[in-house]
Structures are given as structure tokens and as C-alpha cells.
Amino acid sequence: SYRAHAGYEPIPDWLASDWLFALDPDPKAAQAIYREFIDEKLSSTESLWDKLEGQFYLGTAGWIEKMRKRVESKPRSDEHSKAQRLLPRKTMVEVIRSVARAFGVNPNAIRKGRGGAARMLSAWIGWQGAILELRPIAAALLLRSAGHVSNLVRKCERELARDKLLQQFACAAIDDLRVTV
């Protein structure tokens, strides 16, 4: 369609071109604007791939948030890959801080504590939401074994399924993570 929209060939009847003439009512001017736009983009080093959020979101902040809410409305859904859900590019330090704020405790209490809902929830959000690997989660929680993180995540899954208060803490921590940059 480039050659037709740029004015190098006639525009076929079947080609949708109304948008082109919205640039300028004069066809020659609209085609010139289009050629300039394409030339500018061809010489640009900017990459749309660098602007992707969570592997497939590309748009304004408002649109991205709207799409994330739609995806998150089915948190156990397998329609979207793990990397496309929830909280990409968050560190375990950020996760622990957000969980600490939700529970109203000091982050060190989560890192250095033994057991507890906040520690368990931190591991779960780190794994399920921030998409971190087990070792960084274990290191941030001062655990000797990455396997222990798996146990915490599984336990949290069971608890979240039945405990409404824990669900509220999880929502508060996740909302806090979305707001913090």
C-alpha cells in the first residue's frame, strides 16, 4: 500500500485510504505528509520493541493499565503467559517493601522473620507477580534453600484460596507495587 499512499501509483478502490486524506484534504499534500512520515520512521533508531511492557503491552499508560486489569481479572488464567501478567520488572526488595506497607510492618521483620503471612505472601508475589526466580527470592528472604521458596508459594496458594484477609493484604501489596516506580 505504500506506493499507492505515497502517490507513486493510483490508489486501488479496494484499499482503505480515508485515513490518508484526514491528514490533508488535498491528495498531493496528504501523500507528501505520508512520505515524510515514512522517511522519518525509516531513518529513526527508535524501536517499538523497547517500549513494550510485560512482553506485549504497547500504548499509553492509561491503556496499559486498562489491559492489565483485564488480564488480571482472571489471575489463574492460562490465556496469558506468566511474563504478561501482573508486575514485570519489580525486584524482591520492592516486593518486600510493598508487603511490609500492606501489613504495617518493617521490611526487616519480613526478611529476618521466621514464617508468618507477610513472609509467605512476599514469596508468592515475588514468584507469581514479579516473575522472579527462586534464588533471588530466597536471597532476599534470607533463606538457605530455593526449595523453601517453593513451599512458601504453595502454602500461600492454599491460604489465598480460603483466607479473605490474606487476599486483602495481597491486593493492597500488589496495588502498592503498581504505584511504586
N, C-alpha and C positions, 0 to 999 in steps of 0.2 A: 504493500500500500504506500510505501514511502515515495516512490516515483510519481504516483498519482497525486498524493497530498502535497508534494513539493512542487508540482506544476510541470514536471518533465513529461508527463503523459496525461491523456484525458482521464478523468475520474469515471470509472465504470458505474453504471446505475446501481449495481448490487452492493457497492462499497459504502458503508455508513460514514458520511463525511460532514454531517451537520455541525459537529463539534468544531471542525476546522473553520467554518465561517462565523462561528461565535467569536473567534479571535479578532476578526475584522470583516465587515460586510463586503469589502472589496476583495474578490477572489485572489488577485495578484498579491495584494498586501498580506492576506491571510497565509498564502503559500510562502511568502518571504519570511514571515514571522516563524512559521513552522520550520523552514530550512535553517534559520538562525538558531532556533531552539535545539534542533538535532545536532547541528555542528558544534554547539557549545557543549552538549552532553557527550559527544564523541571524543572531545578533547579533554574532558574532565577526568581527574584521577579519583574522584569520589566514587565509592562503591556502596550500593544499597545493601549489600550483604553485611557491611559493617554496622548498619543501623538496625539490624534485626534484634528483637528482644525475644528471648526464650525460643530461639530457632525458627519461629515463623511469624512473629508479630511485626508488622511494619505499618506505622501510621502515627497519628498524633497521640499524645499521652492519654487524652480522654478516650479515644477509640481503643487503644491498647488495654486500658483498664476495663472498658466495657466487654471486650473479648475475653479477657482473663476471668472476669466474673462469670461469663457464660460457660467457659471451660471448667471453672471451679465449682459450678453448680452441681457437677457430678464428680466429686473428688475421687471416687474409686473407679471412674470410667477408664476403659482401656482404649477409648477412641483417640486419645492424645498421648503422645509419648511422655514419659516422665519428665524429660527436659523441657517440654512445652507447658507444663503445669506450674503453678504456684510461684516460687521465688528464686528464679535463677540469679546467679552471681552474688549470692549472700555468703558471708563467712560464718563460721561457727561462733566466732566472737559476737557477731551481730545477732545471731540466733539466741545465744545465752543472754545477752543484754535485753532483748525483747521479751523473752520468757521471764526474766527477772522483773522487768517492769510490770508484766501482766500479773505476776504473783505478789508483787510488792516486796521483793527480797533483794539482797545484794547479789550481783553476779557471782561473786566468790563463794557464796553459800551453795550455788548450783555446781560450780566447778569442783569444789573441795568436799561437798557433802557426800553422804552415803545414802543412796536410794532417794526416795522422795518423788513426788509427782512432777515437780519442776525439772528435775534432772532427767526423768524419763521422757517428759514432753520435749525437752531440748534435743534429746537424741532423735526422737521421732520427727520433729520439724527439720532438723539437720538432714536426715535421710530422705524423708518424703517431700519436704517443701523446698529446701535449699539445694537438694540433689548433690549432697556432699558424699564423699566416700567414707567408709567406716573408720579408717585410720585417723583422718583429721578430726572426726567426731570424738573418737576415743582420746586423742591427744588433748583436745580442748576440755574434755570432762575428766582429765587426769586418770583415765582407765588404762590398765596394763594390756587389755586384750580388745581387739576389734570385735571379737566374737561376743563380748559382753554388750556391745552396742546393739548387735542383732537381737539379743534377748530383751534389751530395753525397748527396742522398736516394736517387737512382737507383743510385749506386755502392754505397751501404750495402745496398740491397735485394739486389744481386747478391752482395755479400760475405756477408751474413747467410745466404743460401741455401746457402753452401758452407763457411763458416768456423765451426766449433763453438766455438772460443774467443771469437770475437766475439759469438756467440749467448749465451754465459755472461755476458759483460760487459753485454750488453743486458738480460738478465734481472735481473742484480744492480742495474743502474741503475733499471730500472722498479720493482723491488721497493722500492728506496730512495725513489723518488718517491711510492709509495703510502703509505709510513710517514711521510714528512715532511709537515707541515701548513703 
